[in-house]
Amino acid sequence: NLFANAKNCRSLLDPLFTCQGTKGGVKLSTITQQECQHNPLHGLRFLELGAGGGIPSWAAMRCGAKVVCTDQSIPARIRCLAESAERNRQDMLNSITSEDESLVANAEAVRVCPYNWGTSVEEVTHVLDGTNSKFDVVVAADCIYMPNFHAPLLDSIKMFMSERGIALLPF
């Protein structure tokens, strides 16, 4: 998992900040307090578009990111995503070896909300902390297989991404 390996993640997110040392080989299920503080996602604002099961969001949550996970405005999808968020949050809180207040606080603050690409972004940017701050990392995993949605997806990424942010579109 690219996010869980701090060294690879740092390399990928290099445009966001200057790195402070490295610690590679972190397994997602065994992230310790010290490793979370060294993971480059720790404390970053992370948005997943078209989340489906939300796997990138849950990996980012375990690394200490401030996560907002979105999918289409279909109630059953959002309900399933919210249930997945809660199960992953509970699993993470039960598996951390030492209490890290910021890691716990960020996990407790994970948000799931509906969003249709190309529409207004205010509700989504506001949901995390009450500000309209943009996101440091925007991920749309396995979302580019339908060319007719490329334009609204790219418009959304532009509207959500901070000035120094990065977008990842793995497929």
PyMOL commands that set and color helices and strands:
alter all, ss='L'
color gray80, all
select helices_A, chain A and resi 6-12+14-16+28-30+33-38+55-62+75-95+101-108+122-127+147-160
alter helices_A, ss='H'
color red, helices_A
select strands_A, chain A and resi 45-48+66-71+111-114+135-139+161-168
alter strands_A, ss='S'
color yellow, strands_A
deselect
rebuild
show_as cartoon
